[in-house]
Amino acid sequence: MEWTAAYFREKGIPSARLDAEVLLADALEVDRVQLYLDLERPLLSSERDRYRELVKRRALREPTALITGIKEFWSIPFRIVPGVLIPRPETETLVEAVVNEVGTVSSPDILEIGTGSGAVAVAVATELRLASIIATDIDFRALQTAAFNAQETGVSASVRFLASDLFGAVKPGTRFDVICSNPPYIASDVIPTLEPEIVNFEPMSALDGGPEGLDIIRRLASEARDYLKERGALILEIGDRQESSVREIFAAIGIFRDITVARDLAGKVRVVKGKR
């Protein structure tokens, strides 16, 4: 484990020690706590071989979540597959904003656009057991993965998954207390400069937000008016330094008041909310 952490640091992997532990735990089919309980136990040759293969993949900058097939989000283990966006810790800010917005509503109606692995919809459903949630995605692999995660977490009765390009397949006239999304918001010319884990392994359709990173955000803000209840809220995750632009987009639509933001644990503005 020590050798692997040092090797990963040489490769420029920032989470070197954590990744060494997670991969060894996966190779041994134990949790990370067990590693330290068995710290002096020699590994079998078959275990070393298994670990070595995982280390090779991570050294090539394949994300740890894709190697293990699991990513924890909101203290829930989510299945992760190639071609589906890996949930990030900062997106928990979006979950918090949604839960806080409708925490006093007895049976809120919630729509998530672009559910990916289902992380946001499933996390919200665990907190709001009486919520009725529709979660959409344009990608069939994402919908399959999200449905599996909802089933494993025990919230399938609360979340319905729908193949849709934004609002395209949502029944006209349906109204929601909250519409939320972690949309593509990275500017197209920035994407090639990102870490290899992102550029080489993440789906570009979930990242590329056009020249300014705002294309999908504009569409969501414009089209949400037809699907929000009175005093309903549109809640979006945004990128670094996009706050002022997104505030302007919300304001220009003409239906949003009380435009507010929420910061992630790093202190960055991560979520913008506008109430109808």
HELIX and SHEET records of a PDB file:
HELIX    1   1 GLU A    2  GLU A   10  1                                   9    
HELIX    2   2 ALA A   16  LEU A   28  1                                  13    
HELIX    3   3 ARG A   32  LEU A   37  1                                   6    
HELIX    4   4 SER A   45  ALA A   59  1                                  15    
HELIX    5   5 THR A   64  THR A   68  1                                   5    
HELIX    6   6 PRO A   89  THR A   91  5                                   3    
HELIX    7   7 GLU A   92  VAL A  102  1                                  11    
HELIX    8   8 ALA A  119  GLU A  127  1                                   9    
HELIX    9   9 PHE A  140  THR A  153  1                                  14    
HELIX   10  10 ILE A  191  THR A  193  5                                   3    
HELIX   11  11 PRO A  196  VAL A  199  1                                   4    
HELIX   12  12 MET A  204  ALA A  206  5                                   3    
HELIX   13  13 ASP A  215  GLU A  223  1                                   9    
HELIX   14  14 ALA A  224  ASP A  226  5                                   3    
HELIX   15  15 GLU A  243  ILE A  253  1                                  11    
SHEET    1   A 2 ILE A  70  PHE A  73  0                                        
SHEET    2   A 2 ILE A  76  ARG A  79 -1                                        
SHEET    1   B 7 VAL A 159  ALA A 163  0                                        
SHEET    2   B 7 SER A 132  ASP A 137  1                                        
SHEET    3   B 7 ASP A 109  ILE A 113  1                                        
SHEET    4   B 7 PHE A 176  SER A 181  1                                        
SHEET    5   B 7 LEU A 228  GLU A 237  1                                        
SHEET    6   B 7 VAL A 269  LYS A 275 -1                                        
SHEET    7   B 7 ARG A 257  ARG A 263 -1                                        
END                                                                             
